[in-house]
Amino acid sequence: MSTPTLVYDIRNSRYLNITGRCTLQCQFCPKQNGSTQVHDYQLALDRQPKPAELFRLLGKVQDFDEYVFCGYGEPTLNLDTLLTVAKDIKARGGRVRLNTDGLGNLFHRRNILPELAACVDALSISLNAQDEATYLKHCAPKLKGSYAAVREFIELAPKYIDSVEVSAIDGLEGVDIDACQAIVEACGARFKRRELDVVG
């Protein structure tokens, strides 16, 4: 494999690609359809990068609006690297956002939100469906109880992190965008309507 892309820039944000592993197998994800590319960046990884590899790629924090943990896997599956690098960014005065499927608590079997709150300014969580059946159809989770877990994570998240945005994709069969929005806003988070096949 060629040198992996560990950082990539979209608009004025620097994105950190820290794992290729994921807790979901979403049928709408380009990865499930044979693509490992976002914009012009190839994001396939064959290993979990360590913090030292990322430190030298961060650049100057004043050059970016934010650093976003978001690649072609679920960042919380490489939690130690996420936390270590995020703390370094915060110590330099940077802003950190985490894009997540909201299954970190289920995967790690503990509430990781207190750890995230120490170094993450904003969370972007993918809800993707208003009920379990629709979620299972589109997201094909690998862990039992995933839908209940993401719902619980969305309820807990605003108690720890001030900026929480939760998304669902308009255009997926059976997804009720209005119902998703109601779930999210009842938890005290902001709702984001995403469009199918629009990435980044």
WOGI-V732344 format. One record per residue. N is the residue number from 0. RES is the residue in one small letter. SS is DSSP state (2 for helix, 1 for strand, 0 for the rest). OMEGA is omega in whole degrees, -180 to 180 (none if undefined). Layout:
n=(N	N)
res=(RES	RES)
ss=(SS	SS)
omega=(OMEGA	OMEGA)
This chain:
n=(0	1	2	3	4	5	6	7	8	9	10	11	12	13	14	15	16	17	18	19	20	21	22	23	24	25	26	27	28	29	30	31	32	33	34	35	36	37	38	39	40	41	42	43	44	45	46	47	48	49	50	51	52	53	54	55	56	57	58	59	60	61	62	63	64	65	66	67	68	69	70	71	72	73	74	75	76	77	78	79	80	81	82	83	84	85	86	87	88	89	90	91	92	93	94	95	96	97	98	99	100	101	102	103	104	105	106	107	108	109	110	111	112	113	114	115	116	117	118	119	120	121	122	123	124	125	126	127	128	129	130	131	132	133	134	135	136	137	138	139	140	141	142	143	144	145	146	147	148	149	150	151	152	153	154	155	156	157	158	159	160	161	162	163	164	165	166	167	168	169	170	171	172	173	174	175	176	177	178	179	180	181	182	183	184	185	186	187	188	189	190	191	192	193	194	195	196	197	198	199)
res=(m	s	t	p	t	l	v	y	d	i	r	n	s	r	y	l	n	i	t	g	r	c	t	l	q	c	q	f	c	p	k	q	n	g	s	t	q	v	h	d	y	q	l	a	l	d	r	q	p	k	p	a	e	l	f	r	l	l	g	k	v	q	d	f	d	e	y	v	f	c	g	y	g	e	p	t	l	n	l	d	t	l	l	t	v	a	k	d	i	k	a	r	g	g	r	v	r	l	n	t	d	g	l	g	n	l	f	h	r	r	n	i	l	p	e	l	a	a	c	v	d	a	l	s	i	s	l	n	a	q	d	e	a	t	y	l	k	h	c	a	p	k	l	k	g	s	y	a	a	v	r	e	f	i	e	l	a	p	k	y	i	d	s	v	e	v	s	a	i	d	g	l	e	g	v	d	i	d	a	c	q	a	i	v	e	a	c	g	a	r	f	k	r	r	e	l	d	v	v	g)
ss=(0	0	0	0	0	0	1	1	1	1	0	0	1	1	1	1	0	0	0	0	0	0	0	0	0	0	0	0	0	2	2	2	2	0	0	0	1	1	0	0	1	1	0	0	0	0	0	0	0	0	2	2	2	2	2	0	0	0	0	0	2	2	2	0	0	1	1	1	1	0	0	0	0	0	2	2	2	2	2	2	2	2	2	2	2	2	2	2	2	2	2	0	0	0	0	1	1	1	1	1	0	0	0	2	2	2	2	2	0	0	0	0	2	2	2	2	2	0	0	0	0	1	1	1	1	1	0	0	0	0	0	2	2	2	2	2	2	2	2	0	0	0	0	0	0	2	2	2	2	2	2	2	2	2	2	2	2	2	2	2	0	0	1	1	1	1	1	1	1	1	0	0	0	0	0	0	2	2	2	2	2	2	2	2	2	2	0	0	0	1	1	1	1	1	1	0	0	0	0	0)
omega=(177	-179	-176	176	-179	174	175	-174	172	-173	-177	178	175	-177	-178	-176	-168	174	173	-178	179	179	179	174	-173	-177	179	180	179	-180	-179	180	172	-180	175	-172	168	-172	-180	-173	173	-170	-180	177	178	-179	177	-179	179	-178	-176	180	-177	-178	-175	-179	-174	-176	-180	-175	-179	-180	-175	176	-180	171	-174	173	-176	178	179	174	180	-172	-178	176	172	-168	-178	179	178	-176	-178	-179	179	178	178	178	180	180	178	180	-179	179	-175	172	178	170	-173	174	175	-177	-179	179	179	-177	-175	178	174	177	-179	-176	176	178	179	-176	-179	-174	-180	-179	-174	177	169	-174	177	175	172	-179	-178	179	-173	-177	180	178	180	-179	-173	-172	177	-177	179	-176	177	179	-174	-177	177	-178	-180	176	179	180	179	178	-177	-168	-178	177	-176	-173	-173	-175	179	178	-176	-173	168	-173	176	-180	175	-177	176	-180	179	-175	-180	179	177	180	180	178	-175	-176	176	179	180	178	176	179	175	175	177	178	-180	176	173	-176	175	none)
